Amino acid sequence: MNSMVSAQTRPVEEPGQVGVSVWQGAFYLFPLFLLLFATVFSPHKPLNTGNFLAVSTAEWYRPYLFGGVYLLAIVTIFTQPVKALRLASRHGIYLAFLIYVIWTANWSAYPGKVVIVWGHFVGAYLVCLAAMLSPDVQRRNFTRMFLVFAALSVAATLLIVAINPDRGIMDVGGKLRWIGFTNSANMLGAVMLISVWGCWTAFYSFRSQAARWAVMPLIPLIAMCLFKSDSMTSLLLAVMLSLAFPVVMRLGKLSPLQAAAILFAFGVIMIAAILLLYTVVPEVFTAGTALENLRYIGRSATFTGRTALWDTALRAIADRPIIGWSFDSLFSVGDRYVIRASHFHNGYLELMVNGGLLGLIFVSSIIGQALYRMLHALQDDACWGMSLGLLLLMVLLHNLAEPSLGKAPTFLWVIFSLCYVLLAMPRPTGERGGG
């Protein structure tokens, strides 16, 4: 922690200090900015058939939209090919996973679909790699990009809901939920979750008080969109994120003894609160009561039918535990089992269904390497390193309810890939934290 104290370098420059490097950074970040919107944008309102969403993934514009973004990333990479290759050499585990994805076509009943999915994996990686060629790659331009992304996402959501509520609001199980410009309420929730992260990162990164507090009016608007989406996973994670940011940023400035004392006190308070609750109302901790109480947050004891999906996923995993059914968008496993949804509502189970134990090992290795490299990021720039650590944590927790890890093209897989390549950046050789 002492090293973090010295590593707490000057925050990023405020918006308005636009120079040549800013426009250069925008050039390299533009494919990433487009891909973030491409993964969540849908011009059509999805159909609500029965008790699951029938979301079309074969819309005519998608090959042109994603293909154009990937092509733009390739062109961007060719402006600095040597640097791009040098950076790619640090992504060995990630690249090995991409090889494994295309290898699964050998046992898929739909090898052509695997090739298409693999193309999205490669495209997302190239977009993130292109972003690493940006000047000030450590913090400044990325913080600005996420702020712009958050502002545009909120503005588009509010505009669509106000002008065309038939498109922006959807009846899901008898409950009206905002979907905005996305194809589902949960997708809108994920967008708002990352927008919350962008706002808090800017708040703790900008130098002047005026610039920091100028970001704050955006958070209530994000909160409203998030609440109206009724995406419980994203809402809970956004609250957790907002509570965690001031704590971890404060810990980064303390000595190891002070940080340990605060963490110990926090643990004691949490344990005492749980024991007190158990003493007063022990029935709350019974499994039956806990499931019944889900109705108070608008959920059923079956987690809105997800337990049936999880049971199907476990049976599919048991059939092919080592290599899975392949990364063909559940086409192969869908021939064997009835899957009344577009995914299994648990990313870790779905990863095991697609890639088996080997797929899980690959992705777990990517996560492990990212966490190891985060220790170096904390030494070089505590604020930025902790922000990336919280971002990675949000993706991992969100994956418990909505699949993103090892699934392309998805919004949070792009975020995860970006986090990985950012943490894999070489340590600065000059001034610390020189992002």
CORMO-V842251 format. One record per residue. RES is the residue in three letters. D_LAST is the distance of its C-alpha to the last C-alpha in whole Angstrom. Layout:
res->RES d_last->D_LAST
res->RES d_last->D_LAST
This chain:
res->MET d_last->20
res->ASN d_last->21
res->SER d_last->18
res->MET d_last->16
res->VAL d_last->17
res->SER d_last->15
res->ALA d_last->12
res->GLN d_last->12
res->THR d_last->10
res->ARG d_last->9
res->PRO d_last->9
res->VAL d_last->8
res->GLU d_last->10
res->GLU d_last->13
res->PRO d_last->15
res->GLY d_last->17
res->GLN d_last->15
res->VAL d_last->15
res->GLY d_last->15
res->VAL d_last->15
res->SER d_last->12
res->VAL d_last->12
res->TRP d_last->15
res->GLN d_last->14
res->GLY d_last->12
res->ALA d_last->15
res->PHE d_last->17
res->TYR d_last->15
res->LEU d_last->15
res->PHE d_last->19
res->PRO d_last->20
res->LEU d_last->19
res->PHE d_last->19
res->LEU d_last->23
res->LEU d_last->23
res->LEU d_last->22
res->PHE d_last->25
res->ALA d_last->27
res->THR d_last->28
res->VAL d_last->29
res->PHE d_last->31
res->SER d_last->35
res->PRO d_last->37
res->HIS d_last->40
res->LYS d_last->41
res->PRO d_last->41
res->LEU d_last->45
res->ASN d_last->46
res->THR d_last->49
res->GLY d_last->50
res->ASN d_last->48
res->PHE d_last->45
res->LEU d_last->43
res->ALA d_last->43
res->VAL d_last->40
res->SER d_last->41
res->THR d_last->38
res->ALA d_last->40
res->GLU d_last->40
res->TRP d_last->40
res->TYR d_last->37
res->ARG d_last->35
res->PRO d_last->35
res->TYR d_last->34
res->LEU d_last->31
res->PHE d_last->30
res->GLY d_last->31
res->GLY d_last->29
res->VAL d_last->26
res->TYR d_last->26
res->LEU d_last->27
res->LEU d_last->25
res->ALA d_last->22
res->ILE d_last->24
res->VAL d_last->24
res->THR d_last->21
res->ILE d_last->20
res->PHE d_last->23
res->THR d_last->21
res->GLN d_last->19
res->PRO d_last->21
res->VAL d_last->21
res->LYS d_last->17
res->ALA d_last->18
res->LEU d_last->21
res->ARG d_last->19
res->LEU d_last->17
res->ALA d_last->20
res->SER d_last->21
res->ARG d_last->19
res->HIS d_last->21
res->GLY d_last->24
res->ILE d_last->25
res->TYR d_last->24
res->LEU d_last->26
res->ALA d_last->29
res->PHE d_last->29
res->LEU d_last->29
res->ILE d_last->32
res->TYR d_last->34
res->VAL d_last->34
res->ILE d_last->35
res->TRP d_last->38
res->THR d_last->39
res->ALA d_last->41
res->ASN d_last->43
res->TRP d_last->45
res->SER d_last->44
res->ALA d_last->47
res->TYR d_last->45
res->PRO d_last->43
res->GLY d_last->42
res->LYS d_last->40
res->VAL d_last->38
res->VAL d_last->37
res->ILE d_last->36
res->VAL d_last->34
res->TRP d_last->32
res->GLY d_last->31
res->HIS d_last->29
res->PHE d_last->28
res->VAL d_last->27
res->GLY d_last->26
res->ALA d_last->23
res->TYR d_last->22
res->LEU d_last->22
res->VAL d_last->20
res->CYS d_last->17
res->LEU d_last->17
res->ALA d_last->17
res->ALA d_last->14
res->MET d_last->12
res->LEU d_last->13
res->SER d_last->11
res->PRO d_last->8
res->ASP d_last->5
res->VAL d_last->6
res->GLN d_last->4
res->ARG d_last->5
res->ARG d_last->6
res->ASN d_last->9
res->PHE d_last->10
res->THR d_last->11
res->ARG d_last->13
res->MET d_last->14
res->PHE d_last->16
res->LEU d_last->17
res->VAL d_last->19
res->PHE d_last->20
res->ALA d_last->21
res->ALA d_last->23
res->LEU d_last->25
res->SER d_last->26
res->VAL d_last->28
res->ALA d_last->29
res->ALA d_last->31
res->THR d_last->32
res->LEU d_last->34
res->LEU d_last->35
res->ILE d_last->36
res->VAL d_last->38
res->ALA d_last->40
res->ILE d_last->41
res->ASN d_last->42
res->PRO d_last->42
res->ASP d_last->44
res->ARG d_last->41
res->GLY d_last->38
res->ILE d_last->40
res->MET d_last->42
res->ASP d_last->45
res->VAL d_last->44
res->GLY d_last->47
res->GLY d_last->48
res->LYS d_last->45
res->LEU d_last->43
res->ARG d_last->40
res->TRP d_last->37
res->ILE d_last->36
res->GLY d_last->34
res->PHE d_last->33
res->THR d_last->33
res->ASN d_last->36
res->SER d_last->36
res->ALA d_last->35
res->ASN d_last->33
res->MET d_last->31
res->LEU d_last->30
res->GLY d_last->30
res->ALA d_last->27
res->VAL d_last->25
res->MET d_last->26
res->LEU d_last->24
res->ILE d_last->21
res->SER d_last->21
res->VAL d_last->22
res->TRP d_last->19
res->GLY d_last->17
res->CYS d_last->18
res->TRP d_last->18
res->THR d_last->14
res->ALA d_last->14
res->PHE d_last->16
res->TYR d_last->15
res->SER d_last->11
res->PHE d_last->13
res->ARG d_last->14
res->SER d_last->17
res->GLN d_last->20
res->ALA d_last->21
res->ALA d_last->18
res->ARG d_last->18
res->TRP d_last->22
res->ALA d_last->22
res->VAL d_last->20
res->MET d_last->23
res->PRO d_last->26
res->LEU d_last->25
res->ILE d_last->25
res->PRO d_last->29
res->LEU d_last->29
res->ILE d_last->27
res->ALA d_last->30
res->MET d_last->33
res->CYS d_last->32
res->LEU d_last->31
res->PHE d_last->34
res->LYS d_last->36
res->SER d_last->35
res->ASP d_last->37
res->SER d_last->34
res->MET d_last->35
res->THR d_last->32
res->SER d_last->29
res->LEU d_last->31
res->LEU d_last->31
res->LEU d_last->28
res->ALA d_last->26
res->VAL d_last->28
res->MET d_last->27
res->LEU d_last->23
res->SER d_last->24
res->LEU d_last->26
res->ALA d_last->23
res->PHE d_last->20
res->PRO d_last->21
res->VAL d_last->23
res->VAL d_last->20
res->MET d_last->18
res->ARG d_last->21
res->LEU d_last->21
res->GLY d_last->18
res->LYS d_last->19
res->LEU d_last->22
res->SER d_last->24
res->PRO d_last->25
res->LEU d_last->29
res->GLN d_last->28
res->ALA d_last->26
res->ALA d_last->29
res->ALA d_last->31
res->ILE d_last->30
res->LEU d_last->29
res->PHE d_last->33
res->ALA d_last->34
res->PHE d_last->33
res->GLY d_last->34
res->VAL d_last->38
res->ILE d_last->37
res->MET d_last->37
res->ILE d_last->40
res->ALA d_last->42
res->ALA d_last->41
res->ILE d_last->42
res->LEU d_last->45
res->LEU d_last->47
res->LEU d_last->46
res->TYR d_last->48
res->THR d_last->51
res->VAL d_last->51
res->VAL d_last->51
res->PRO d_last->51
res->GLU d_last->52
res->VAL d_last->48
res->PHE d_last->47
res->THR d_last->50
res->ALA d_last->49
res->GLY d_last->51
res->THR d_last->50
res->ALA d_last->47
res->LEU d_last->47
res->GLU d_last->49
res->ASN d_last->47
res->LEU d_last->45
res->ARG d_last->47
res->TYR d_last->45
res->ILE d_last->42
res->GLY d_last->44
res->ARG d_last->44
res->SER d_last->47
res->ALA d_last->48
res->THR d_last->47
res->PHE d_last->43
res->THR d_last->44
res->GLY d_last->46
res->ARG d_last->43
res->THR d_last->45
res->ALA d_last->47
res->LEU d_last->44
res->TRP d_last->43
res->ASP d_last->47
res->THR d_last->47
res->ALA d_last->43
res->LEU d_last->45
res->ARG d_last->48
res->ALA d_last->46
res->ILE d_last->44
res->ALA d_last->47
res->ASP d_last->48
res->ARG d_last->45
res->PRO d_last->43
res->ILE d_last->42
res->ILE d_last->41
res->GLY d_last->41
res->TRP d_last->42
res->SER d_last->40
res->PHE d_last->37
res->ASP d_last->39
res->SER d_last->38
res->LEU d_last->41
res->PHE d_last->44
res->SER d_last->45
res->VAL d_last->45
res->GLY d_last->47
res->ASP d_last->50
res->ARG d_last->51
res->TYR d_last->50
res->VAL d_last->50
res->ILE d_last->46
res->ARG d_last->47
res->ALA d_last->43
res->SER d_last->40
res->HIS d_last->38
res->PHE d_last->39
res->HIS d_last->37
res->ASN d_last->36
res->GLY d_last->33
res->TYR d_last->34
res->LEU d_last->37
res->GLU d_last->37
res->LEU d_last->34
res->MET d_last->37
res->VAL d_last->40
res->ASN d_last->38
res->GLY d_last->37
res->GLY d_last->39
res->LEU d_last->38
res->LEU d_last->36
res->GLY d_last->34
res->LEU d_last->33
res->ILE d_last->32
res->PHE d_last->30
res->VAL d_last->28
res->SER d_last->28
res->SER d_last->27
res->ILE d_last->24
res->ILE d_last->23
res->GLY d_last->24
res->GLN d_last->22
res->ALA d_last->19
res->LEU d_last->20
res->TYR d_last->20
res->ARG d_last->16
res->MET d_last->15
res->LEU d_last->17
res->HIS d_last->14
res->ALA d_last->11
res->LEU d_last->13
res->GLN d_last->13
res->ASP d_last->10
res->ASP d_last->9
res->ALA d_last->12
res->CYS d_last->11
res->TRP d_last->9
res->GLY d_last->12
res->MET d_last->15
res->SER d_last->14
res->LEU d_last->14
res->GLY d_last->17
res->LEU d_last->19
res->LEU d_last->18
res->LEU d_last->19
res->LEU d_last->22
res->MET d_last->23
res->VAL d_last->24
res->LEU d_last->26
res->LEU d_last->28
res->HIS d_last->28
res->ASN d_last->30
res->LEU d_last->33
res->ALA d_last->34
res->GLU d_last->33
res->PRO d_last->32
res->SER d_last->28
res->LEU d_last->28
res->GLY d_last->29
res->LYS d_last->30
res->ALA d_last->29
res->PRO d_last->29
res->THR d_last->28
res->PHE d_last->25
res->LEU d_last->24
res->TRP d_last->24
res->VAL d_last->22
res->ILE d_last->19
res->PHE d_last->20
res->SER d_last->19
res->LEU d_last->16
res->CYS d_last->15
res->TYR d_last->17
res->VAL d_last->15
res->LEU d_last->11
res->LEU d_last->13
res->ALA d_last->14
res->MET d_last->11
res->PRO d_last->12
res->ARG d_last->11
res->PRO d_last->9
res->THR d_last->12
res->GLY d_last->11
res->GLU d_last->9
res->ARG d_last->8
res->GLY d_last->5
res->GLY d_last->4
res->GLY d_last->0
